[in-house]
Amino acid sequence: MLDLLIMAGLFISFVDPEEFSGHPVYHSGVRDFHKQDMGPGSKFPNVILTTNTYDDYNRLIKPGFYQVKYVESTNELRLVDGPNVVGQVKVSKITKLDKKAKIPKSQAKIISQDKILLEFRLEDVKVYAVLRY
């Protein structure tokens, strides 16, 4: 029985995994076919908040990962967790960029003892808003 297991293990170690899957395989063994299945990238990048913060409506936003959405019609940034809007902040500054950003980006920076600057970049616009903590 042990001989059979050793022989099966040796046989499997010489077999090319690409033959079984039909997809290219990297040397690490991770297949790259999942890249073909991915849809277009999100226009709503994630931001990490590491402390309790408050939006313009005094709602508590707990630490975590949130998507940032810019709503041009109301001129605000929204922090979204799945289908739920957890925070809304009025935009304090909009800057037009010379170059279009290929990848949407957002980040949060502490700028004073009680304020966090929320920055959102999408295509040729950079938008800033301030959260309180």
C-alpha positions as a Python dict, from the first residue, in 0.01 Angstrom:
ca = {
    (1, 'M'): (0, 0, 0),
    (2, 'L'): (282, 236, 90),
    (3, 'D'): (453, 150, -239),
    (4, 'L'): (139, 254, -430),
    (5, 'L'): (122, 588, -250),
    (6, 'I'): (489, 662, -318),
    (7, 'M'): (449, 572, -687),
    (8, 'A'): (136, 789, -720),
    (9, 'G'): (317, 1080, -555),
    (10, 'L'): (612, 1047, -791),
    (11, 'F'): (381, 1030, -1093),
    (12, 'I'): (187, 1341, -987),
    (13, 'S'): (509, 1536, -925),
    (14, 'F'): (614, 1486, -1291),
    (15, 'V'): (279, 1584, -1442),
    (16, 'D'): (240, 1935, -1581),
    (17, 'P'): (-57, 2098, -1402),
    (18, 'E'): (-142, 2294, -1717),
    (19, 'E'): (-235, 1969, -1891),
    (20, 'F'): (-519, 1907, -1645),
    (21, 'S'): (-657, 2258, -1609),
    (22, 'G'): (-622, 2386, -1965),
    (23, 'H'): (-512, 2723, -1821),
    (24, 'P'): (-158, 2861, -1792),
    (25, 'V'): (0, 2803, -1452),
    (26, 'Y'): (277, 3008, -1290),
    (27, 'H'): (571, 2835, -1128),
    (28, 'S'): (416, 2902, -790),
    (29, 'G'): (120, 2688, -896),
    (30, 'V'): (-126, 2979, -897),
    (31, 'R'): (-340, 2986, -1206),
    (32, 'D'): (-392, 3309, -1395),
    (33, 'F'): (-729, 3228, -1551),
    (34, 'H'): (-905, 3421, -1272),
    (35, 'K'): (-770, 3743, -1425),
    (36, 'Q'): (-979, 3682, -1735),
    (37, 'D'): (-1297, 3660, -1528),
    (38, 'M'): (-1251, 3994, -1354),
    (39, 'G'): (-1483, 4273, -1455),
    (40, 'P'): (-1384, 4635, -1492),
    (41, 'G'): (-1223, 4799, -1191),
    (42, 'S'): (-1440, 4986, -945),
    (43, 'K'): (-1474, 5363, -974),
    (44, 'F'): (-1510, 5369, -597),
    (45, 'P'): (-1176, 5310, -427),
    (46, 'N'): (-1142, 5195, -68),
    (47, 'V'): (-1018, 5402, 222),
    (48, 'I'): (-907, 5280, 565),
    (49, 'L'): (-1019, 5471, 873),
    (50, 'T'): (-826, 5380, 1186),
    (51, 'T'): (-1021, 5584, 1441),
    (52, 'N'): (-1381, 5675, 1517),
    (53, 'T'): (-1484, 5973, 1302),
    (54, 'Y'): (-1799, 6179, 1249),
    (55, 'D'): (-1959, 6298, 926),
    (56, 'D'): (-2135, 6631, 862),
    (57, 'Y'): (-2456, 6493, 1016),
    (58, 'N'): (-2282, 6387, 1341),
    (59, 'R'): (-2308, 6018, 1256),
    (60, 'L'): (-2038, 5798, 1405),
    (61, 'I'): (-1820, 5619, 1148),
    (62, 'K'): (-1634, 5331, 1310),
    (63, 'P'): (-1282, 5225, 1204),
    (64, 'G'): (-1280, 5003, 897),
    (65, 'F'): (-1260, 4976, 519),
    (66, 'Y'): (-1505, 5188, 321),
    (67, 'Q'): (-1568, 5269, -42),
    (68, 'V'): (-1555, 5639, -127),
    (69, 'K'): (-1808, 5775, -377),
    (70, 'Y'): (-1815, 6128, -514),
    (71, 'V'): (-2170, 6252, -575),
    (72, 'E'): (-2143, 6550, -805),
    (73, 'S'): (-2511, 6648, -784),
    (74, 'T'): (-2493, 6706, -406),
    (75, 'N'): (-2120, 6796, -402),
    (76, 'E'): (-2032, 6543, -132),
    (77, 'L'): (-1820, 6239, -64),
    (78, 'R'): (-1999, 5935, 71),
    (79, 'L'): (-1844, 5654, 270),
    (80, 'V'): (-2015, 5331, 182),
    (81, 'D'): (-2006, 4987, 343),
    (82, 'G'): (-2176, 4748, 101),
    (83, 'P'): (-2520, 4893, 23),
    (84, 'N'): (-2517, 5119, 331),
    (85, 'V'): (-2407, 5483, 332),
    (86, 'V'): (-2227, 5526, 666),
    (87, 'G'): (-2111, 5885, 620),
    (88, 'Q'): (-2163, 6196, 407),
    (89, 'V'): (-1922, 6488, 395),
    (90, 'K'): (-1950, 6810, 196),
    (91, 'V'): (-1664, 6868, -46),
    (92, 'S'): (-1434, 7149, 66),
    (93, 'K'): (-1216, 7171, -246),
    (94, 'I'): (-1212, 7039, -604),
    (95, 'T'): (-897, 7048, -815),
    (96, 'K'): (-878, 6974, -1188),
    (97, 'L'): (-574, 6766, -1281),
    (98, 'D'): (-369, 6799, -1599),
    (99, 'K'): (-328, 6423, -1632),
    (100, 'K'): (-607, 6170, -1603),
    (101, 'A'): (-561, 5920, -1323),
    (102, 'K'): (-586, 5567, -1462),
    (103, 'I'): (-679, 5417, -1126),
    (104, 'P'): (-923, 5582, -883),
    (105, 'K'): (-762, 5651, -548),
    (106, 'S'): (-868, 5765, -204),
    (107, 'Q'): (-685, 5818, 122),
    (108, 'A'): (-736, 5964, 467),
    (109, 'K'): (-477, 6178, 646),
    (110, 'I'): (-487, 6326, 996),
    (111, 'I'): (-435, 6702, 952),
    (112, 'S'): (-498, 6832, 1305),
    (113, 'Q'): (-603, 6716, 1652),
    (114, 'D'): (-964, 6675, 1548),
    (115, 'K'): (-972, 6660, 1166),
    (116, 'I'): (-904, 6401, 898),
    (117, 'L'): (-859, 6503, 535),
    (118, 'L'): (-1035, 6268, 295),
    (119, 'E'): (-888, 6279, -56),
    (120, 'F'): (-1056, 6122, -359),
    (121, 'R'): (-911, 6110, -711),
    (122, 'L'): (-1108, 6000, -1016),
    (123, 'E'): (-995, 6060, -1374),
    (124, 'D'): (-904, 6433, -1397),
    (125, 'V'): (-1054, 6551, -1066),
    (126, 'K'): (-916, 6552, -712),
    (127, 'V'): (-1176, 6611, -439),
    (128, 'Y'): (-1113, 6697, -73),
    (129, 'A'): (-1341, 6677, 229),
    (130, 'V'): (-1286, 6693, 606),
    (131, 'L'): (-1405, 6445, 868),
    (132, 'R'): (-1402, 6512, 1243),
    (133, 'Y'): (-1280, 6269, 1507),
}
